[in-house]
Amino acid sequence: MSQEIRNIAIIAHVDHGKTTLTDALMDQTGARLGDASMDSNALEQERGITIYAKNTSIEYKGTKINIVDTPGHADFGSEVERVLRSIDCVLLVVDAQEGPMPQTRFVLKKSLELGLKPIVVVNKIDKPAADIARTEEQVLELFIELGANEEQCDFTTVYAIGREGKAKRNLGDEMVDLSPLLDVVLEKVPAARSYVAGEALRAQVFNLGYDNFLGRLAIARIYEGSVKGNQMLMVKHEGVAEMKKGKVVKLSTFKGISKLETPEAFAGDIAMIAGFADINIGDTLTDSETAEALPAIKVDEPTIALQFMPNASPFAGREGKFVTSRQIKERLEKELEVNVGLQVDFGAGESFEVRGRGEMHISILLENMRREGYELAVSQPRVIIKEEDGHKLEPFEEVTVDIPSEFQGAVIERLGNRGFVMTNMVTHENQVRLMFEGPTRGLLGYKNQFVVDTKGEGILASRVLGFRPYAGEIKKRQVGSMISMIAGKALGFALYGLQDRGQLYITPGTEVYEGMVVGNTSKGEEMTVNPTKGKQLTNMRASGSDDAITLVPPRLLSIEVGLEIMADDELLEVTPQSVRLRKQFLKESDRKRGGK
């Protein structure tokens, strides 16, 4: 109770070193058990990115420091927005080579709006192309551009190599460990408001967890008073008169990434509270009927929407355990409890409209569902169009591209055709950074093409700017679909004959059905093909008939690739073992009738 507490969040653009730095801080303060990492989710470990905001705590010089590690992808921006309300300062991590990137701008803007004074950590200063002076200048320019006040612009800078667990306050200092960074945290981060005996409890939920035995878990910042185990509390929400009551079944605080059960938690701390089945993010927990609810946590609205529906293909039910619309609905309801950036319109039928912050936001949900045994079909993502005062509005994005200068012509042409306008261009030796603004519609389905255009050497990052007037028609899809006319097993002989017409999505031996998309056609027309056709056998030998066939490696479908390349009359079939693309109407006669 008498221990001082500091609450901080680590924010940055993707891959600038937030999680590595947090892991190193836990290592050096003895809070890390074994090789436990903040990226504890299987998908996070596979992809090397942070998807969910997570809490940890460390002790340094007798002070408890609560740290929240946040995602760097713009698609998971809602995770950052809700966390910023629960802390008193942010560590803004910036890569010494790349400098501030789009997500740096997004998270910094949110922090400055809340009146927080960031501490800047220039990370990865050991990179061969690191330019510390330029990065510091760009960070200061960004602060001024985002309307930071004088106090916020007078930020403290720390230089670090997160991977090695070293930091220093001045460039001339020797680097030993991260204690210079921790000293800055103790100096610059205001201590959390301490407990005052007798005052009413006010705690706000900023994250949710789930336990198979305890049900929903509320992770809350305690602003005033204290909370005890078995205590009766009220749940309030700003602007809602109705109150709900419940009892604290289990109370825990964080020690490292483990939860430590405690009889009482006090003002200033972050606690995990079990016992409230229908509590939501932004709700206020209190023990007083007269206490006011804390301001609700607002997150930016979704930008894309698509339909989730039961899988109705000829292969339906072969691999999945959960295949009905009721089971899909229950899973989406459970996801809404913890995923604040997601919205679902359940409607009356078997199809549900799911709205999210980007293709990656949706694909992570689909990947989690398929791993849990769900089988479903989804429609092509489309942007959400709003109407205000009789004008159509659509979401616009700012895109930052870092590429070798030899590829700039191809990238400028592609994005120009998709409705993007170049706003800035900076050349540094043989690298170029281009900045564009344009409609989200134009960016859907571009990222894989970008990898091809830049031969894998480019970096593309984007952030949503908000809703702007509709940008008119954009023609993005330049390829057609190669559709199977028959069910059976694909044969190498048939695929060899088809690969000249476009790019294949399947390998020999893949089972196909009528209406399944097996590849694309480079000329843009729809083509019905027979991928099961075998070689005509004869007892006559002829020169050349026994030539070995050479197949080009196909483009195997993943959820992200499928969402990007599908046409508007196609569905993506997602099962625990397979991802397939199919036409909504499987029979060619139905497609022709549907087209009319």
C-alpha positions as CSV (number, residue, x, y, z in Angstrom):
1,M,0.0,0.0,0.0
2,S,2.9,2.4,0.8
3,Q,4.8,1.4,-2.3
4,E,5.2,4.0,-5.0
5,I,3.7,2.9,-8.4
6,R,4.5,4.1,-11.9
7,N,2.2,3.1,-14.8
8,I,3.7,3.3,-18.3
9,A,2.9,2.0,-21.8
10,I,5.4,1.2,-24.5
11,I,4.2,2.4,-27.9
12,A,5.8,2.4,-31.4
13,H,5.5,1.4,-35.0
14,V,5.6,-2.3,-35.8
15,D,9.0,-3.9,-35.5
16,H,10.7,-1.0,-33.7
17,G,11.5,-3.1,-30.7
18,K,8.7,-2.7,-28.0
19,T,8.4,-6.3,-27.0
20,T,12.2,-7.0,-27.1
21,L,12.7,-4.0,-24.8
22,T,9.9,-5.1,-22.4
23,D,11.4,-8.6,-22.2
24,A,14.9,-7.1,-21.5
25,L,13.4,-4.9,-18.7
26,M,11.8,-8.0,-17.1
27,D,15.1,-9.9,-17.5
28,Q,17.2,-7.3,-15.7
29,T,14.7,-6.8,-12.8
30,G,14.2,-10.5,-12.2
31,A,10.5,-10.5,-13.3
32,R,11.0,-12.9,-16.2
33,L,10.5,-16.6,-15.6
34,G,12.6,-18.7,-17.9
35,D,12.3,-17.6,-21.5
36,A,8.7,-16.3,-21.1
37,S,8.0,-13.4,-23.5
38,M,5.3,-10.7,-23.7
39,D,4.4,-12.2,-27.1
40,S,2.8,-15.3,-25.5
41,N,0.1,-16.0,-28.1
42,A,1.0,-18.7,-30.7
43,L,0.2,-16.4,-33.6
44,E,2.3,-13.6,-32.2
45,Q,5.3,-16.0,-31.8
46,E,4.9,-17.3,-35.4
47,R,4.6,-13.9,-37.0
48,G,6.9,-12.0,-34.7
49,I,4.4,-9.2,-34.1
50,T,2.3,-8.1,-31.1
51,I,-1.4,-8.5,-31.6
52,Y,-2.9,-8.0,-28.1
53,A,-2.0,-5.4,-25.5
54,K,-0.5,-7.2,-22.4
55,N,0.4,-6.2,-18.8
56,T,3.5,-6.9,-16.8
57,S,5.1,-5.3,-13.8
58,I,8.7,-5.0,-12.5
59,E,10.2,-3.6,-9.3
60,Y,13.1,-1.2,-9.4
61,K,14.6,0.6,-6.5
62,G,11.6,-0.2,-4.3
63,T,9.1,1.2,-6.9
64,K,6.6,-1.0,-8.7
65,I,6.4,-0.2,-12.5
66,N,3.4,-1.5,-14.3
67,I,4.2,-1.8,-18.1
68,V,1.7,-2.3,-20.9
69,D,3.1,-3.7,-24.1
70,T,1.0,-2.6,-27.1
71,P,0.7,-3.7,-30.8
72,G,2.4,-1.7,-33.6
73,H,0.1,-2.6,-36.5
74,A,-2.5,0.1,-37.4
75,D,-5.1,-2.7,-37.6
76,F,-4.8,-3.3,-33.9
77,G,-4.9,0.5,-33.0
78,S,-7.9,-0.1,-30.8
79,E,-5.7,-2.1,-28.4
80,V,-3.5,1.0,-28.0
81,E,-6.3,3.5,-27.7
82,R,-7.9,1.8,-24.7
83,V,-4.6,1.2,-22.9
84,L,-3.5,4.9,-23.0
85,R,-6.3,5.9,-20.6
86,S,-4.9,3.6,-17.9
87,I,-1.4,4.8,-17.7
88,D,0.5,8.1,-16.8
89,C,3.3,8.2,-19.3
90,V,4.4,6.5,-22.6
91,L,7.8,5.3,-23.8
92,L,7.8,6.2,-27.5
93,V,10.2,3.8,-29.2
94,V,11.6,4.9,-32.5
95,D,14.0,2.9,-34.8
96,A,17.2,4.9,-35.3
97,Q,17.3,3.9,-38.9
98,E,13.7,4.2,-40.0
99,G,12.7,7.2,-37.9
100,P,9.0,7.9,-37.1
101,M,6.6,5.8,-39.2
102,P,2.8,6.0,-39.7
103,Q,1.9,4.1,-36.6
104,T,4.4,6.2,-34.6
105,R,2.3,9.2,-35.6
106,F,-1.0,7.5,-34.8
107,V,0.0,6.4,-31.2
108,L,1.8,9.6,-30.4
109,K,-1.2,11.8,-31.5
110,K,-3.5,9.8,-29.1
111,S,-1.0,10.2,-26.3
112,L,-0.6,13.9,-26.8
113,E,-4.4,14.4,-26.9
114,L,-4.6,12.8,-23.5
115,G,-2.0,15.3,-22.1
116,L,0.7,12.6,-21.6
117,K,4.4,13.7,-21.7
118,P,6.2,10.9,-23.6
119,I,9.8,9.7,-23.0
120,V,11.5,9.0,-26.4
121,V,13.6,5.9,-26.7
122,V,15.8,5.9,-29.9
123,N,16.2,2.2,-30.3
124,K,18.5,0.0,-32.5
125,I,21.3,2.6,-32.5
126,D,23.7,-0.2,-33.5
127,K,22.2,-0.6,-37.0
128,P,24.8,0.2,-39.7
129,A,22.5,2.7,-41.3
130,A,21.3,4.3,-38.0
131,D,21.1,8.1,-38.2
132,I,20.4,9.3,-34.6
133,A,20.6,13.0,-35.3
134,R,18.1,12.8,-38.2
135,T,15.8,10.6,-36.2
136,E,15.7,13.0,-33.2
137,E,15.0,15.9,-35.6
138,Q,12.2,14.0,-37.2
139,V,10.7,13.1,-33.8
140,L,10.7,16.8,-32.7
141,E,9.1,17.8,-36.0
142,L,6.4,15.2,-35.5
143,F,5.7,16.5,-32.0
144,I,5.3,20.1,-33.3
145,E,3.2,18.9,-36.3
146,L,0.8,17.1,-33.9
147,G,0.3,20.2,-31.8
148,A,2.3,19.2,-28.7
149,N,2.6,21.9,-26.1
150,E,5.9,23.3,-24.9
151,E,6.2,20.9,-22.0
152,Q,5.5,17.9,-24.2
153,C,8.1,19.1,-26.8
154,D,10.7,19.2,-24.0
155,F,10.9,15.4,-23.9
156,T,13.7,13.3,-22.5
157,T,15.5,11.1,-24.9
158,V,17.2,7.7,-24.1
159,Y,19.4,5.8,-26.5
160,A,19.0,2.0,-26.5
161,I,19.9,-1.4,-28.1
162,G,16.9,-3.3,-26.9
163,R,18.1,-6.7,-28.2
164,E,21.3,-6.4,-26.0
165,G,19.4,-4.9,-23.1
166,K,21.5,-1.7,-23.0
167,A,20.6,2.0,-22.7
168,K,22.3,5.4,-22.1
169,R,21.2,8.9,-21.5
170,N,23.9,10.7,-23.5
171,L,25.5,9.5,-26.7
172,G,29.0,9.7,-25.1
173,D,28.1,7.4,-22.1
174,E,29.1,3.8,-21.8
175,M,26.3,1.2,-22.2
176,V,26.0,-1.5,-19.6
177,D,22.3,-2.3,-18.9
178,L,18.9,-0.7,-19.0
179,S,19.2,1.1,-15.6
180,P,19.6,4.6,-17.3
181,L,16.1,4.0,-18.9
182,L,14.6,2.9,-15.6
183,D,16.1,5.9,-13.8
184,V,14.5,8.2,-16.3
185,V,11.1,6.4,-15.7
186,L,11.4,7.1,-11.9
187,E,12.5,10.7,-12.5
188,K,10.0,11.7,-15.2
189,V,6.9,9.6,-14.8
190,P,4.5,11.0,-12.2
191,A,3.8,8.6,-9.4
192,A,0.3,7.2,-9.4
193,R,-2.2,8.9,-7.0
194,S,-1.8,7.1,-3.8
195,Y,-4.6,5.5,-1.6
196,V,-6.5,7.8,0.7
197,A,-8.2,6.0,3.6
198,G,-12.0,6.1,3.5
199,E,-12.5,7.3,-0.1
200,A,-14.8,5.5,-2.5
201,L,-13.4,3.1,-5.0
202,R,-13.3,4.1,-8.7
203,A,-11.6,1.7,-11.1
204,Q,-11.9,1.6,-14.9
205,V,-11.7,-1.5,-17.0
206,F,-9.3,-1.1,-20.0
207,N,-8.8,-4.7,-21.0
208,L,-10.5,-8.1,-20.7
209,G,-9.3,-11.6,-20.2
210,Y,-11.1,-15.0,-20.0
211,D,-10.6,-18.0,-17.7
212,N,-12.4,-21.3,-18.3
213,F,-13.2,-21.6,-14.5
214,L,-13.7,-17.9,-13.6
215,G,-15.3,-16.6,-16.8
216,R,-14.7,-13.0,-17.8
217,L,-11.8,-11.2,-16.2
218,A,-11.7,-7.4,-16.0
219,I,-8.2,-5.7,-16.0
220,A,-8.7,-2.3,-14.4
221,R,-6.7,0.7,-13.3
222,I,-7.7,1.7,-9.8
223,Y,-7.9,5.5,-9.7
224,E,-9.3,6.0,-6.2
225,G,-9.9,3.9,-3.1
226,S,-9.2,0.2,-2.8
227,V,-10.8,-3.1,-3.9
228,K,-11.0,-6.3,-1.7
229,G,-11.7,-9.9,-2.4
230,N,-15.4,-10.9,-1.9
231,Q,-16.4,-7.3,-1.9
232,M,-19.8,-6.3,-3.5
233,L,-19.3,-3.7,-6.2
234,M,-21.4,-1.7,-8.7
235,V,-20.7,-1.4,-12.5
236,K,-21.4,1.9,-14.0
237,H,-21.0,3.3,-17.6
238,E,-20.9,7.0,-18.5
239,G,-24.3,8.2,-19.7
240,V,-26.1,5.0,-18.7
241,A,-28.4,5.3,-15.6
242,E,-28.7,1.6,-15.0
243,M,-26.2,0.0,-12.6
244,K,-25.2,-3.7,-12.3
245,K,-24.0,-5.3,-9.1
246,G,-21.6,-8.2,-8.6
247,K,-19.1,-9.7,-6.2
248,V,-15.3,-9.9,-6.5
249,V,-14.7,-13.7,-6.8
250,K,-10.9,-13.4,-7.2
251,L,-8.5,-10.4,-7.1
252,S,-5.0,-10.5,-8.6
253,T,-2.2,-8.0,-9.4
254,F,0.7,-8.5,-11.8
255,K,4.2,-9.7,-11.0
256,G,6.1,-10.0,-14.2
257,I,3.6,-11.6,-16.6
258,S,2.2,-13.9,-13.8
259,K,-0.9,-13.0,-11.8
260,L,-0.5,-12.8,-8.0
261,E,-3.6,-13.3,-6.0
262,T,-4.0,-10.6,-3.4
263,P,-6.6,-9.8,-0.6
264,E,-6.6,-6.1,-1.5
265,A,-5.4,-3.8,-4.3
266,F,-5.0,0.0,-3.9
267,A,-5.3,3.2,-5.9
268,G,-2.6,3.6,-8.5
269,D,-2.3,-0.1,-9.2
270,I,-3.6,-2.3,-12.1
271,A,-5.6,-5.3,-11.0
272,M,-7.4,-8.3,-12.5
273,I,-10.9,-8.8,-11.1
274,A,-13.1,-11.9,-11.6
275,G,-16.8,-12.2,-10.9
276,F,-18.5,-9.8,-13.3
277,A,-19.9,-11.8,-16.2
278,D,-21.1,-8.9,-18.4
279,I,-18.6,-6.2,-17.6
280,N,-17.2,-4.3,-20.7
281,I,-14.2,-2.1,-21.6
282,G,-14.7,1.4,-20.3
283,D,-17.0,0.4,-17.4
284,T,-16.3,1.9,-14.0
285,L,-16.3,-0.3,-10.9
286,T,-17.2,1.4,-7.6
287,D,-18.5,0.7,-4.1
288,S,-20.5,3.9,-3.9
289,E,-23.9,4.6,-5.5
290,T,-23.1,8.3,-5.7
291,A,-19.7,8.0,-7.3
292,E,-19.6,9.2,-10.9
293,A,-18.6,6.9,-13.8
294,L,-15.3,7.7,-15.4
295,P,-15.4,9.0,-19.0
296,A,-16.0,6.1,-21.4
297,I,-13.1,4.8,-23.6
298,K,-13.7,5.7,-27.2
299,V,-11.9,3.9,-30.1
300,D,-11.8,4.8,-33.8
301,E,-14.6,3.2,-35.9
302,P,-14.0,0.2,-38.3
303,T,-13.2,0.9,-41.9
304,I,-13.9,-2.5,-43.7
305,A,-16.8,-5.0,-43.6
306,L,-17.4,-8.5,-44.8
307,Q,-19.9,-11.3,-44.4
308,F,-19.2,-14.4,-42.2
309,M,-21.4,-17.4,-43.1
310,P,-21.5,-21.2,-42.7
311,N,-19.5,-23.1,-45.2
312,A,-21.8,-24.5,-47.9
313,S,-19.3,-26.0,-50.3
314,P,-19.3,-29.7,-51.4
315,F,-16.4,-30.3,-48.9
316,A,-18.3,-28.7,-46.0
317,G,-18.0,-30.5,-42.6
318,R,-15.0,-32.6,-43.6
319,E,-12.5,-30.9,-41.3
320,G,-14.3,-28.6,-38.9
321,K,-15.8,-29.3,-35.5
322,F,-17.9,-26.1,-35.4
323,V,-19.8,-25.6,-38.7
324,T,-23.2,-24.2,-37.9
325,S,-24.3,-20.5,-37.9
326,R,-25.2,-20.8,-34.2
327,Q,-21.7,-21.9,-33.3
328,I,-20.1,-19.1,-35.5
329,K,-22.4,-16.6,-33.8
330,E,-21.4,-17.7,-30.3
331,R,-17.7,-17.5,-31.3
332,L,-18.2,-13.9,-32.6
333,E,-20.1,-12.9,-29.5
334,K,-17.2,-14.2,-27.4
335,E,-14.7,-12.3,-29.6
336,L,-16.7,-9.0,-29.1
337,E,-16.0,-9.3,-25.4
338,V,-12.3,-8.7,-25.8
339,N,-11.9,-7.2,-29.3
340,V,-13.0,-3.6,-29.0
341,G,-12.1,-2.7,-32.6
342,L,-14.6,-5.2,-33.9
343,Q,-18.3,-4.8,-34.6
344,V,-20.7,-7.5,-35.7
345,D,-24.3,-7.1,-37.1
346,F,-25.9,-10.4,-36.3
347,G,-29.1,-9.6,-38.3
348,A,-31.8,-12.3,-38.7
349,G,-30.3,-14.7,-41.3
350,E,-27.3,-17.1,-41.2
351,S,-24.9,-14.5,-42.5
352,F,-23.2,-12.0,-40.1
353,E,-21.6,-8.7,-41.1
354,V,-18.3,-8.3,-39.4
355,R,-16.6,-4.8,-39.4
356,G,-12.9,-4.4,-38.5
357,R,-9.9,-2.0,-38.8
358,G,-8.2,-3.7,-41.7
359,E,-7.5,-7.0,-43.6
360,M,-5.0,-8.1,-41.0
361,H,-7.4,-7.4,-38.1
362,I,-10.0,-9.8,-39.8
363,S,-7.4,-12.4,-40.9
364,I,-6.1,-12.8,-37.3
365,L,-9.7,-13.5,-36.1
366,L,-10.2,-16.0,-39.0
367,E,-6.8,-17.7,-38.2
368,N,-7.7,-18.1,-34.5
369,M,-11.2,-19.5,-35.4
370,R,-9.8,-22.1,-37.8
371,R,-7.3,-23.2,-35.2
372,E,-10.1,-23.7,-32.7
373,G,-11.9,-26.0,-35.2
374,Y,-14.3,-23.6,-36.9
375,E,-15.2,-23.9,-40.6
376,L,-16.8,-21.0,-42.4
377,A,-17.0,-18.9,-45.6
378,V,-16.3,-15.2,-45.9
379,S,-17.1,-12.7,-48.6
380,Q,-14.8,-10.1,-50.2
381,P,-13.8,-7.3,-47.8
382,R,-15.4,-3.9,-48.8
383,V,-14.9,-0.5,-47.3
384,I,-17.6,1.1,-45.1
385,I,-19.2,4.0,-47.0
386,K,-20.9,6.6,-44.8
387,E,-23.4,9.3,-45.9
388,E,-23.3,12.8,-44.3
389,D,-25.4,15.8,-45.6
390,G,-26.1,13.9,-48.8
391,H,-22.4,13.3,-49.5
392,K,-20.8,9.9,-49.7
393,L,-17.7,9.5,-47.4
394,E,-15.2,6.7,-47.4
395,P,-12.1,6.0,-45.3
396,F,-8.7,7.4,-46.5
397,E,-5.3,6.2,-45.6
398,E,-1.8,7.6,-45.5
399,V,0.7,5.2,-47.0
400,T,4.5,5.3,-46.3
401,V,6.7,3.3,-48.6
402,D,10.5,2.6,-48.1
403,I,12.0,1.1,-51.2
404,P,15.2,0.9,-53.3
405,S,14.9,3.8,-55.8
406,E,14.9,1.4,-58.8
407,F,11.3,0.4,-57.9
408,Q,9.8,3.8,-57.3
409,G,8.3,4.1,-60.9
410,A,6.4,0.8,-60.5
411,V,5.0,1.7,-57.1
412,I,4.0,5.3,-58.0
413,E,2.2,3.9,-61.1
414,R,0.4,1.2,-59.2
415,L,-0.8,3.4,-56.4
416,G,-1.7,6.2,-58.9
417,N,-4.0,3.8,-60.7
418,R,-5.6,3.0,-57.3
419,G,-6.6,6.6,-56.5
420,F,-3.5,7.6,-54.4
421,V,-1.8,10.9,-54.6
422,M,1.9,11.3,-53.7
423,T,2.4,13.9,-50.9
424,N,6.1,13.6,-50.2
425,M,9.3,12.0,-51.4
426,V,12.6,11.8,-49.6
427,T,15.7,10.2,-51.2
428,H,18.6,8.9,-49.1
429,E,21.5,7.4,-51.1
430,N,19.8,4.6,-53.1
431,Q,16.7,4.3,-50.9
432,V,13.6,6.4,-51.3
433,R,10.7,7.1,-48.9
434,L,7.4,7.9,-50.6
435,M,4.2,9.1,-48.9
436,F,0.8,8.9,-50.5
437,E,-2.8,9.6,-49.5
438,G,-5.8,7.8,-51.0
439,P,-8.9,5.7,-50.3
440,T,-8.7,2.5,-48.3
441,R,-10.5,0.8,-51.3
442,G,-7.4,1.3,-53.4
443,L,-5.1,-0.3,-50.8
444,L,-7.3,-3.5,-50.4
445,G,-5.5,-6.3,-52.3
446,Y,-2.3,-4.3,-53.0
447,K,0.1,-5.6,-50.3
448,N,1.0,-8.8,-52.1
449,Q,1.4,-7.0,-55.4
450,F,3.7,-4.6,-53.6
451,V,6.0,-7.5,-52.5
452,V,6.2,-8.7,-56.1
453,D,6.8,-5.1,-57.5
454,T,9.7,-4.5,-55.0
455,K,11.1,-8.1,-55.1
456,G,10.5,-8.3,-51.4
457,E,12.8,-5.3,-50.6
458,G,10.1,-2.8,-49.8
459,I,8.4,-1.8,-46.6
460,L,4.8,-0.5,-46.7
461,A,3.0,0.9,-43.7
462,S,-0.3,2.7,-43.5
463,R,-2.6,4.5,-41.1
464,V,-6.3,5.6,-41.4
465,L,-6.7,9.4,-41.8
466,G,-10.5,9.4,-41.4
467,F,-13.5,9.6,-43.6
468,R,-13.3,11.9,-46.7
469,P,-15.5,12.5,-49.8
470,Y,-15.8,9.4,-52.1
471,A,-13.0,9.2,-54.6
472,G,-14.9,7.7,-57.5
473,E,-14.4,4.5,-59.4
474,I,-11.2,2.5,-59.0
475,K,-10.3,-0.5,-61.3
476,K,-8.0,-2.7,-59.3
477,R,-8.5,-6.3,-60.5
478,Q,-6.6,-7.0,-63.7
479,V,-6.8,-10.8,-63.6
480,G,-9.7,-13.2,-64.1
481,S,-10.5,-16.5,-62.4
482,M,-9.7,-20.0,-63.5
483,I,-12.7,-22.1,-62.3
484,S,-12.9,-25.9,-62.1
485,M,-15.8,-27.4,-64.2
486,I,-15.6,-30.8,-62.5
487,A,-15.0,-32.5,-59.2
488,G,-12.0,-34.8,-58.6
489,K,-8.3,-34.8,-58.0
490,A,-6.1,-32.3,-59.9
491,L,-3.4,-34.0,-62.1
492,G,0.0,-32.6,-63.1
493,F,-0.7,-33.2,-66.8
494,A,-3.8,-30.9,-66.7
495,L,-2.1,-28.2,-64.6
496,Y,0.9,-28.2,-67.0
497,G,-1.5,-27.2,-69.8
498,L,-3.2,-24.5,-67.6
499,Q,-0.1,-22.8,-66.1
500,D,0.5,-20.8,-69.3
501,R,-2.9,-19.1,-69.0
502,G,-2.2,-17.6,-65.6
503,Q,-1.1,-18.4,-62.0
504,L,-2.3,-21.6,-60.3
505,Y,-3.4,-21.8,-56.6
506,I,-3.3,-25.7,-56.3
507,T,-0.8,-28.5,-56.6
508,P,-1.2,-32.0,-58.3
509,G,-3.3,-34.2,-56.0
510,T,-5.4,-31.4,-54.6
511,E,-9.1,-32.3,-54.4
512,V,-11.3,-29.8,-56.4
513,Y,-15.0,-29.4,-56.9
514,E,-17.2,-27.7,-59.5
515,G,-17.1,-23.9,-59.0
516,M,-13.8,-23.9,-57.1
517,V,-11.2,-21.3,-58.2
518,V,-8.0,-23.1,-59.0
519,G,-6.0,-20.1,-60.4
520,N,-6.2,-16.7,-62.1
521,T,-6.0,-15.8,-65.8
522,S,-3.5,-13.1,-66.8
523,K,-5.8,-11.7,-69.6
524,G,-8.6,-10.9,-67.2
525,E,-11.3,-13.2,-68.5
526,E,-13.2,-15.9,-66.5
527,M,-12.2,-19.3,-67.7
528,T,-13.8,-22.7,-66.9
529,V,-11.2,-25.5,-66.9
530,N,-10.8,-29.2,-66.2
531,P,-7.8,-29.6,-63.8
532,T,-8.5,-33.4,-63.5
533,K,-7.9,-34.2,-67.1
534,G,-5.4,-37.1,-67.5
535,K,-3.0,-38.0,-70.3
536,Q,-4.5,-39.9,-73.2
537,L,-3.0,-43.4,-73.0
538,T,-2.1,-45.4,-76.1
539,N,-0.1,-48.5,-76.9
540,M,1.7,-46.6,-79.6
541,R,5.0,-44.8,-78.7
542,A,5.7,-41.4,-80.3
543,S,8.6,-39.0,-80.1
544,G,7.9,-36.3,-77.4
545,S,4.9,-38.1,-75.8
546,D,6.9,-39.1,-72.7
547,D,8.5,-35.7,-72.0
548,A,8.8,-34.8,-68.3
549,I,6.4,-32.0,-67.3
550,T,7.8,-29.1,-65.4
551,L,5.3,-27.3,-63.1
552,V,5.8,-23.7,-62.0
553,P,5.4,-23.5,-58.1
554,P,1.8,-22.4,-57.5
555,R,0.7,-19.5,-55.3
556,L,-0.7,-21.4,-52.3
557,L,-3.6,-19.6,-50.6
558,S,-3.4,-18.3,-47.1
559,I,-6.2,-16.3,-45.4
560,E,-4.5,-12.9,-46.1
561,V,-3.7,-13.8,-49.8
562,G,-7.3,-15.1,-50.3
563,L,-8.8,-11.9,-48.8
564,E,-6.6,-9.8,-51.1
565,I,-7.1,-11.6,-54.4
566,M,-10.8,-12.7,-54.3
567,A,-13.3,-11.1,-56.7
568,D,-16.7,-9.7,-55.5
569,D,-18.6,-12.8,-56.7
570,E,-16.3,-15.2,-54.8
571,L,-16.2,-16.6,-51.3
572,L,-13.2,-17.6,-49.2
573,E,-13.7,-21.1,-47.6
574,V,-11.7,-21.3,-44.3
575,T,-11.4,-24.7,-42.6
576,P,-8.9,-26.0,-40.0
577,Q,-6.6,-27.5,-42.7
578,S,-7.5,-25.7,-45.9
579,V,-8.1,-22.3,-47.5
580,R,-10.0,-22.4,-50.8
581,L,-11.5,-19.9,-53.1
582,R,-14.8,-20.6,-54.8
583,K,-17.5,-18.9,-56.8
584,Q,-20.7,-18.0,-54.9
585,F,-22.6,-19.8,-57.7
586,L,-20.9,-23.1,-58.2
587,K,-22.5,-24.1,-61.5
588,E,-21.7,-22.1,-64.7
589,S,-25.4,-21.9,-65.7
590,D,-26.2,-20.4,-62.3
591,R,-23.3,-17.9,-62.6
592,K,-24.6,-16.7,-66.0
593,R,-28.2,-16.4,-64.6
594,G,-26.9,-14.6,-61.5
595,G,-24.8,-12.2,-63.7
596,K,-27.9,-11.1,-65.5
